[in-house]
Amino acid sequence: MKYRNYIVLSLLLFMWVRIILTISAISETYDEPRYLKTAQRLSEKGQWETETDVLHPPLSHYLYGFPLKILAPKNFENQLFIARLIMSVFSLILGFFIFRVAENIGGLKTAVPSLLLYTFSPAIIANSCFIATDILLTCFLFLSVHYFGDMLDTHLPKDPVQSHGGGRSGRYITSLGLSGILTGMVLLSKYNGVFVFPIYFLLGVIKVIFPSKGILPDGGNCGKKGVVIRFWGFMKIFLIVSIIGIFILNLGYKFTGTGSALANYPFRSKILAAMSQVPVLSRLPMPVPSPYLYGFDIQKYPTEVGHPSYLMGQRSTKGWWYYPIVAFLIKTPISFLCLLFLSLVLFVFEIKKMCSRSAVFLLGFLLIIVALCIPFVFSKSSQVGRFLLPVYPFLFVFVGTLFSTNKRVLRGISYSFLFLFLLESVSIHPNYLAYFNQLIGGPRNGYKYLADANLDWGQNQKIFLKFRKKCIREKIEVKVNPEWPTEGKVLVNANNLVDCFRVRERYEWLRKFNPVDNMGFTWLLYDIKLAELEDKINEHTDDPNIYYVASFIYREKKDYIKTENTLKKAISIELKSSDRDNLFLAKCYYLMGFMYLDTRDFLQAKKSFEKVIEAYPFFYEAFAKLSQIYDLSGNKKIAKEYSKKEKVYKILDAYAIKPPTDKKFYMNKLKVNPRDPKLYNNLGFVHWMNNNIDAAIENFNKALKLDPKLNYVYGNLAVAHYEKNDFDEMSGYLKIYYDRREKLGYRNTYAIWYNGDLIIMEDNILAVLPEEYFNRKE
């Protein structure tokens, strides 16, 4: 027993040291500043005032929000460090219970390997270093399933005679209460926590059908009568636990809006919108808080309509059904995949030899793992590393049983794979989030397969800043994230390189080259040389992209003859292509127009920019250049029209799925759903783009009346009043917009915001009008 405690404490302490060192080494991720602002608001006011406040259930915000309020650290870095440290404690709690559950199944031979797998898992350590909600959900889901299953084992009747299921003893009531509280914690951790109810039901069915005598039919059962009695006993426990869990959920939200009918909500997701339109169901009071339903709807909608994702060189807004499978296979150490395969084989062949408790428990674990994975396969999730995290603890315990087998050879092989697993984990420190296995050549090739939170969540800004200081000190010129082809040293982060957050590709030209360095596996350094480009042109005479890149460099060197010739060659090759890329043609025509502007040939420049729009209408930069040309020629009216079009298409170009700009479309939608504020906002935008400013203002106001939380509508109103020269009204809305935006922590709830590029994850929601509108001074 003494050595057992030393083992547990040593492994958990070593894991925590690695987490703390990693926290110190990485910078804030894209989302963490917003999480801290939300925690600050909720700990001070306890009110859900904005869309950002309901993006996640509040438990994580409470856990570090209140301590930060008491400790009051002076700067952001200290706030973030303390918040991360608090959240990492739940990784230690989870590790302790993984050891305890595994020990109950197979003793120390199972428990120690299970805990080793957990404490050295790159996925677990990576997500334990952030203040995201995933590790919290993982912890409470595992605990809740453990205690719920244990309660069923203890209190369900084992045979028809024992019908009371343990009676109403103090232990029974305590178990119900604890299980219910843990259920509430799961619901308050993350919206995915709702899966706890089907998991409970699945676990209950297993316990009902397979009593303690065995798991197979010939192992004995309690007969049909016993099954019925056990099922009703399970349903009673399930309902009581669910009621307690929902009560805890309401308590976490202070019963805000509890009892509101579905008809009162402007839902956008299909499932909730459909429920709210069922006559009987729509009038029923909901037993959950309104911020919870509102936030659930916000999170559900993007998964239905699609959002930008990247996989193995391809970009899509709808995703791929096999995305989670591929991501799991290349983000999980090969040694662990081998252990998992051996565990499955062993389970199938030795199930009859297992004690009944272990067999039922492991069968339950397998089905729970499948149940947790299926939703992410169907949702085509692009952040499987985070969202599948709750599966890992069950996998670690399941694989841990492999080490208690009586087969010495198999045990020896298993320990060899475990040793390799430990080595891989230590070697990736502190870049755990960027871990990829050797199936794809390791983490250096990760950017070729996945992006975003599976690789680059913005955590390596410190590496970038250190490199930039070195370049300044040594007077080395490095261009950081240049959006157009250029010569020299180029540093780009992985998400930009694969255009993960963009609709229009900007870095396709750079992907044709190989990096000369890879920092933190997320920042890639290139060295683009004109001489090498010219050699490539001679080698690949039919590749228009090489000509395109070379033409930019020729323009940089003011060699306009070569610029024109190489561009014409690129255009000629692309026009002859069977799968012609209109966006590529637009880029070529745009550079051609730029070149003509350099040489003061305005007529040819005008023709080139018109060809840009003809090839790709959403190329808003061409509208800006045409406005500039007409302004220089003295035609102010046409210049103003092109300036307005530039702003319109700049907004529309940000959308993966272009929103309709037909007034009739929104009028028909509003007849079906007159309580959708975003439809009024969109209709207001359509009126604005057609210069019907009064109608735009009217519809923006209708949107705010239905949902005052929609901050970007205040910005739209400011723009509309600006165009009416109503500067007092504009200033009022502008102040509201900027004040609320500061509180939100970022500009738009539905936006992925990175390095100045904005993508909205909806098909019908329009963005805040361009910020330069707000920067004009009269």
N, C-alpha and C positions, 0 to 999 in steps of 0.2 A: 504493500500500500504506500509506503514511504517513497519508493522509487517511482511509483505511478505518479504521485503528485509532482515530484521533481521533473519528470518527463513532460507533463502537461505544462507546467509553469515555464520550463526552459524553452519549449517550442513556441508557446504564445509570446513569451518575452522577446525571443529572437525575431519573430514575425513583426512585433510592434516596433522594434528598433529599426528594421528595414523600412517599415511604413513611415516612421518619423524622418528617417534620412531621405526618403523619397519626397515627402512633403516639403522638406527644406530645399530640395534640388529643383523642383518643378515650379512653374509659375501658375497663375490662375487660369482656369479654362474659360471657354467662351461664356458659360452660363453662371459661373460661381459669383461674379459681382452682383448679378441680378438676384440670386438666391439670398445673398447677404442683405440686400436692400429689402427684400420681401420679409425676411426674418425680423429685421429692425422694425418694419411697420406693424407686423402682427404682434410682436412682443410689446410694442408701445400702445397700440390702439385695439388690437384684437378684432379688427373689422376687415372684411373682404371687400375693398373698395375698387380694385382694378382687376383686369383680366389676369395680370401677372400674379396676383395674390392667389388665384385659384388654379394656376397651372399644375400645381402639385398639392396633395393634401398637406395639412400644416404640421404634422408631427416632427419632421426634420427641422423645420423652421423654429419650432418651440425649443427643441433640444439644444440648439446652439444660440438661438435668439435671446432667450432669457439670461443665460450665463454671460453673453456679451454685453447685455444691458447692465448687468451688475458689475462686471469687471471693467467695462468701458475702455478697451484698449485704444490707443491714440491714433494709430494709422491702419490702413487697409491690410497691409501685410500681416500685422499682428492679429487682426480680426480673423483673417482667413486661416492663419495657422491654428488659432484656438478652436475655431469651428471645425476644421479638419480633424484635429486631435480628438475632439469630443465624438465625432462620428466614427472614428477609427476604433473606439472602445467597443462598439457593437460587433466589430470583426472578432475581437477577443472573446466576447460573450458567445458568439456563434461557434467559434472554435472549441470552446469548452463543452458545449452541448453536442457537437459532432463527436467528440471523444466519448462522451457519456453514452450516446445512443449506440455508437459502434461497439463500445465495451459491453453493453447489454446483449448485443447480438452474438459476438464472438470472442469476448474477453480482450486482453491486451494485444493478442496477436492480430486482431482486427482493428482495435482502437488506435494503436500507435501509427500504423501505416495510413489510416484514414486521416489522422490529424497531420501527419507529415505532408500528405497530398494537399490538404487544405492550406496549411501555413506556408507552403512553397508554391502555391498556384499563382502564376503571373496574373491571371484574370482577377483573382480575389484581392491580391495585394494592390493592383492598379486601381481598382474601384474602391478600395478602402482609404485611398489618399484624397478623395474628393468629397465635397459636401452634397453630392447628388443623392437621390433617394434610393438608389439600387441596393446598396449594402444593407440599408435599414430594412427594406422589404425582404431581402434574402434571409436576414437574421430572424425576423418575426414570423415569416412563413414557415421556416424550418421548425421553430419552437412550437408554433401553433399546431402543425401537423403532428409533431412528436407527442404533445400533451393530449391532443384530441384522440389519436390512435391509442395511447396508453389508457385513456379513460374508457374507451370502448372495450379494450381488453379486460379492464377491471370490473366494469359495471354492466356489460351486456350479459344476459343469462347464457350459461354454457349448455343448457339442455332444457327441454320443455317443462320440467318440474320447477326449475329455478326461473320463475317468470318475473320477479320484481327487479332484476338487474342490479342488485346491490342495495336496494332500498334507498331511503332518504337519509343516509348516515351523514355525519359531518364531513367525512372524506369525499363523499359523493357531491355534496353541495360545494365544497371547496374546489374540487376538480372542475365542476361546471363553471364556477366563477372564474377560475384561472384560465380555462380554455376560452371562455367568452371574452375576457379582457385581452388575451393575446390575439383573438380574432379582430377585435376593434383596433388593436395596434397595427395589424396587417392592413386594414382598410385605411387607416390614417397615414400609412407610410407611402403608398403609391396607388394610383388608380388600377394598376394591374392586380392589386390585392383582391379584387372581386373574384379572382380565380380560386380563392380559398374555399368558396362554397361548393363548386363542383368537385374540388379535390376532396373535401370532407365527405361528400356524397359517395364518391368513388371509393374512398377508404372504408366508409361504412358498409357499402355493399360487399366488399371483400371480407370484412370481419363477420358479416351476417352469413354469407354463403360458406365460408371456410372457418369453422370454429376451431378451438384450440387443439382438437384431436389430430388434425392434419389438413393439408392443403389439397391433396388429391382425393378423388372419389373413393378409392379403396382405403383411404386413411380414416374413414369414418366421418359421419356428420350427424346432425341432431334431428334429421327428418324434416318433413315439410312443416309440421306444426312448430317445431323449434325455430325454423327459419322465419316463419311468420311472426312469432313472438319476439325473436331477436330483431327483426326489421322494425317492428313498432317501438321496441325499446330504443333502437338507434334513432328513429325519427323524432322521438321525444327529446333525446339528447341533442340532436341536430337543431331542432327548433329553438330550444332554450339557449344553446350556445349562440345561435344566429341572432336571437333577440338581444342578448347581452352585448354581442359584438356591435350591433347597430346602435345600441344605446351609447356605447363608448364612442362610436363614430360621431354621434350627435353631440356628445359631451365635448369632444375635441373641437367642434365648430360652435360651441355654446348654443346649440339648438337654433342656429340662425336659419330662418326660413323653413324650418321643419314643418311639414304638413301642407306645404303649397302644392297645388294641383299641377299636373304636367302641362295643362293648357296655358299656364301662366309663363312658360319658358319659351324663348325664341330659339328652339333647337336647330342645329345645322346638320348633325350626324343623322344618317338614315335611320338607325335603330331607334333613337330617342324621338326624332321627328315623327316617325311612323306611330310610335306609342302615344305621342301627344295628340294624334289625330283620331285615335279610336274613341268613339263617343263615351263609352262607359269608363274606360281606363283613364282618359284625359281629365276626368272630373274627380278622380280619387286623390285624396291627400297622400303625398309621398312621405314615408317614414324616415327620410334622409334629409340632411341640410341642403338648402338651395345652392350654396357655393360648391358643394360636392358635385351635384348634378351638372351645374354650369361648367365646372372644370373638366368633368368627365367628357362632356360634349365637345369642349374645345380640343381635348387630346384625341378624341375618337375621329373627329372630322378629317384631319389631314391623312390619317391612315386609310380612309375610304377613298379620297380623291387623288391621293398620291403626292409624294414630295420628292425632291431630287435625291438620287442615290447613285452610287458608283460601285461597279463590280467588274474586276478583271478587264479594265480598259473600256467598258461600256458605261454609258450614262442613261438613266431612265427616271421618269417621274412615277412610274407604276411598280417598279421593282421586279424581282424575279422570285418565283416560288421556291427555288433552290438556294436563294441567298443565305438563309440561316445555316443550311447544311454545309455549304462551301466555307462560310466564315468559321463555323465550329471546327471543321476539319483542318483549316490552316492556322487557326488561332490557338489550338490546343496542342501541347507537346506530343510528339509522336509516341513517346514512351507511355504517356497516359492513354492514348488511343489503343495501344497494344494491350495495356492492362485492362481496359474496358472490354475489349474483345475477349480476352481470356476469361474475364469474370462472367460474361454472358454464356460462354461455352460451358464453364464449370457449373453455373446455375442450372442450365438445362439438363446436364448429365447427372448431377448429384442432388437434385431437388428431393428425391425420395429419401435420401439419407439425412437430410437436414432435420433438425428438431422443428416441430410445428410452428413455434413462435418465430424462429428465424425465417422459415419459408414464407409464412404469411407476411411478415414484415418486408422481406425483400421483394416479394411480388407486389406489395403495395408501393414500394419505392419505385419499381420499374414502371408501373402504371402511372404514378404521379409524374415521373420524368416525362413520359410520353404526353400526358395531359398538359404539362407546362410547355412542351415544345410545339405542339400542334398549332396553337393560336399564332405563334410567331411565323410558322411556315405559311399559313394562310394570309397573314398580314404582310408578308414579304418585307419584314422589318429590316432596316438598313443599319441598325445599331445592336446587332445580336450580342456583341460582347457584353453590353450592359444589361439588355433585357432578358437574356437567358441566364443571368447570374444566379437566380434562385434555383436553377437546376443543379448547379455544381455541388452543393452540400450533399444532396441525395446521391449523386454519382460517386462522391468520395467514400461515403459509407458503403455503398454497394460494391465498389472496387476493393475496399478494405477487407471484405470477406474472403477475397482471393488468398490472402496471406495466412489464413487459418486452415487451409487445406492440408490434408494428410499426405499429399503427393509431394515428395521432397524435390523432385526435378522441377515441378511447376512452381513450387515455392522459391526455388533458387532463381528461376527465370524471372519471377515477379520481383524479387529483390534487386535483380540487375536492372530491370526497367525503372524501378523506384529510384535507384542510385542515379541513373541518367536523368530522370525527372528533376532531381535535386540540383544536379550540375547545371542544367539548362536554366533553372530558376535563378541561381546565383549569378550566372553569366550575363543575364539581361539587365541586372540592377544598374541604374534606377529607372530604366526605360520599359517598365512592365506593360504599359498601355500599348506600346509599339511591338509587342512580342508577336512573332510569326514563326512557325516551325520550319524544318528543313524540307518539307514537301515542296516549298516554293523557293528554297534557297535561303531561308532565314529572314530576319527583320529588315535587312537591307533591301529586300525586294517587296516589302509589304505594300509600298505605295502603288505598285503595279496591280494590286488586287483589291484593296479596301481603302476607305478613307474615313473622315469624320471621327466619331468617338471610338471607332475600332483601331485608329492609328494616331490621328492628330486632332486633339481637342483643344489646341492652343497651349498645351502644357509646357512647350519648350521655348518660350519667349526668352528665358534667361540664357539659353544657349545662343540664340540669335543675337542678343545684346552683347554678350561676351565676344562673339565673333566680330560684330560691327566695331566695337572698341579697338579690337586688334587691328582691323583694317584701317581705321583712322590713325592709329598710332604708327603703323607701318606705311601709311600713305598709299594704300591699295584701293583702287576704285572698284566697288562692287555695286551693281544695280540690283535692288531688292524688289522682287515681285513686279518686274516691268510687264506691262500688259501688251506691248507691241514688240516684235522682233528687234534685237539689238546685238551689237558686237561687244565682246569683252566678258568679264566675269559676271555671272548672273546667279543670284541666290533666290530661291523660291521655296515656299513651304508646300508640303505634299497636297494639302487641300486645294491650293491654288493651281498646282501643276496639273491635277486631274479635273480642274473646273468643277469641283464637287458642289459648290454653292452657286453655280451660275447656270443660266439658261443658254446664253450665247457663249460658245467656247472661245477663250482668249489665249490659252496656253498650248493649243494643239501644236503650234510651231516648235515649242521647246521639247515636247515629248519625242521629237524625231532624233534628239541627241541623248548621249549617255552622260550622267553626272560624273564629275571628277572627285566629288566628296559627298558624304552623307552624314549629317550631324544630328545625333539623337534619333536617327532614322526618320525624321520628319522635315528636316531642312536639307535641300539638295543644292549643291554648288555646280554650276556649269561654266565652261570656258569656251565661248563661241568665237571662232576665228574665221575671218573672211577667206583666207587661203584654203582652209579645209572645206568651206562651203563651195568654193569654186571647183575643188577636186570632186566634190559630191555631184556638182552639176555635170561634170564630164562623165562621171560614172553612171548617173541616173538621169539621163536626158529627158525622160518622160515623167518625172516627178514634179508637179507644179509647186509643191510646198517648198522645195529647195530654192526654186526661183523666187518665190514670194519672200522668203526670209532674206535672201541675198539682196533683193531690191530695197528692203528697209535699210540695210547697211550701206548700200550705195547712196541712198538719199542722205543718211547721216554724214557721209563724206562729201555731199554736194556734187556727186557725179550723176547728174540728171539724165545724161544720155544712156548710161548703163541701167539706171533705175527704170527708165521708160522701156528699154528693150527687154529687160528681164521680166517686167510686169506683163508686157504684151505676150511674152512667151508663156508665162504662167496662165494667163487668161485663155490663150489659144489652146493649150493642152486641156484645161478644164472644160472648155466649151465642147471639145470633141469627146469628152468622157461619157460613157453610157449612164453612169450614176452621178450626174453633175451635181455639185454642191453649190447652191445659190448663195449661201452665206460666205463661202470662200470667195466666190466671184465678187460679192459686195465688198469684202475686205480689200481685194485687189483694186477695184474701182475707187475705193476710198483713198487708198495710198496714191493712186494715179492723180486724183483730184488734189491731194495735198501737194504733190510734186508740181502741179500746174500753178497752184497758189504761190509756191516758192518762186516760180519763174514769172509771176505776175500775168499768166495767161488765164484771165478770168473766164473767158468764154469756154475754153476746154475744161477748166475746173468745174464750171457749172454743169456741163454735159456729163462729166464723170460722176459728180454727186447725184445727178438725176438717175444715172444707171445704177448707183448703189441702192436707191430707194426702189427702183424697178426690180432689182434682184432680191432684195430683202427689206420689206417695208418697215420693219421695226428697228432699222439701223438709224437710231435717232441722231447720232453725231452728224450724219449727212444733212439732216434738216437744219442743224445749227450752222453748218458751213454755208448752206444756201442762203440762210437768213443774213449771214455776214456779207455774202457777195452782193445781194440785193440792197443791203443797207449802204454799202460802199458806192453802189451805182445811183443812189438817191431814191430808189423805189421803196419808201418806208412802209407802205401798206403791205406789199408782198413779203417784205422782211419780217413784219410783225406776224403775218400768217404762218410763215415757216418757223418762227420762234415758238409760237403756240404749239405747232405740230411736234416740234422737238421735245417739248415738255410732255405732251400726251404720249408720244411713243417711247419716251424714256421710262414712263410708268409701266406701259404695257409690255415693254421688252423685259421687265423684271419677272414676268410670270412664266412659269413652266407650262402652264395651260392658260392660253390667252383668254382673258375675260371678255364676254360679249360687250359690244359698244352700241347695241341697238336698243333704242328706247322701248320698243314694243316687247322685247324679250323680258325686260324687268317689270313692265306693266302687267304682263301675263303672269309672271311669277308672283307678283304681289296680290293678284286675285286669289291665288291658291294659299299663300302664306302672308297675310297682311301684317303679321307681327315680327317679320324678319327685318331688323334694323339695317343689316348690311346690304339688303336689296335697295333700301332707300338711299344709302350712301352711294352705291354704284350708279343708281339712277341720277343722283345729284352730279356725279362725275360726268356722266354722259351729257347732261345739260351744260355742264361747265365746258367740256371740250367743244361743244357746239355754240359757245358764247351766249347761252341762255342763263345768265348769272342769277337772276331772281328765282327761277325754277330750281337751280342748283342749291341755293341757300335754303329754299323751302324744304327740299328733300333731305338735306343735311340735318336740319332742325328736327325733322320727323324721326330720323335715325337716332339722334341724341335723346329724344323724348322716350323712345322705346328702350334704349340702353345707354345711360350716361357714362358707362365704363369705357366706351369705344373712343380712346383718346385721339386716334388719328382723324376722327371726324371734326374735332376742334381745329386741327391743322387745316383741313379742307375748307372749313368755314372762314378761317383767316385768309386763305388764298382768294376765295370768292369775294370777300369784302374788299380785299386789296384791289381786285380788278374793277370794283365799283367805285374806287377812290374813297371808300368809307374807312378811313384810317383809324378812327376811334374804335369802331367795332372790330377791325382787324387786330388792333393792339390787345384788346380784351381777350379775344379767342387765342391769340398767339401766346399770351402770358399763361393762360390755362394749359395750353398744349405743352409748352416748355416746362412748366412746373410739374405737370403730371408725368411727362417723359422722364424728368430727372428722378421722380419717385419710382417709376417703373424700372429704371436701370438700363433700359434700352428702348429703342424707338417704337417698335411695333411688336405686339405679342405674337403675331403669326410669321414673323420674319426671321430668316437666318441671316445674320448680319456679320459680314467678315470683310475687312479691308475695303470698306466703302461699297461693296456690292450687296444688293438686297434681293432676296428671293422670297416671295410669299408662297406659303404652302397651301393655297386654296385655288379653286377654279374661278371664283366669283368675287373675291374680296380685293378691292383696289387699295394701293398703298397711299401713304402720306404723299402729298404733292411735293415736288422737288424742293429740297431745303434751301436752294439758292433764292427761292421766292421770299423766304423769311429774312434773308440777309441784306435785302435792298434797303437803302437808306434814302429818305426823301430830303 
